[in-house]
Each structure stands twice: as C-alpha cells, then as structure tokens.
Amino acid sequence: PAKVYANEGIAQVVFLQGDEMCEQSYKDRGGKYQGQVGITLPKILK
C-alpha cells in the first residue's frame, strides 16, 4: 500500500503499441508540452 497525501502528485504511465496508424498524431495536435526537453512542471502550477 502507498499513502497519498493532499497536494501530492500521483501518476501512472502506460505505453501501448497499436497495430494501426493513428487518425491524429500528437504532432498534429500540438499539445502544450510539445517539443519540451527535460523535466517540465505542469503549466497549471505556474
């Protein structure tokens, strides 16, 4: 078991490999973290 306290981040990352091409890539979507290098804090905290 793990303790998670208020205002403490938690995340789960899952990588899946698809067998078909995607309809819209992350590059096409142009997300807010696109092209950043290194550790980037969430923009909501800035």
N, C-alpha and C positions, 0 to 999 in steps of 0.2 A: 504494500500500500504506500501511497505518497500523500503528503499533506500539501494542499494548495491553499494559500492564504489570500486575502483580499488584496487587490492591486498587484498581484504577481502573475506574470505571463505563463502560459502553457501552450504547447503546440504539438501537433502530430503531423509528420510529413510522410506521405505515401507516394511512391513513384510507380506508375503503371505503364506498361508498353502496349500500345494499341496495335491492332492488325490492319487498320485502315488509316488513310490520311485524314487529318482533321479538317473540318469545314472552315475554321477560322483559327489562325495561329496566334500565339502570344505576341509575335512581332506585329501582326496586323492589328491587334487590339491596342497596342501601345500603352501598356499599363504604367502606373505611376512609379514603379520601381525598375522599369525597363532600362537596361544599359548601365546600371549602377554596379560598382565594384566594391567588394569588401562588405563589412557589416553595415547595414543601414537601419537606423531606428525607424519604427513606424511613423508615418507622417502625421498621424493623429496626435502623437505625443509632442510634436514640435510646436 
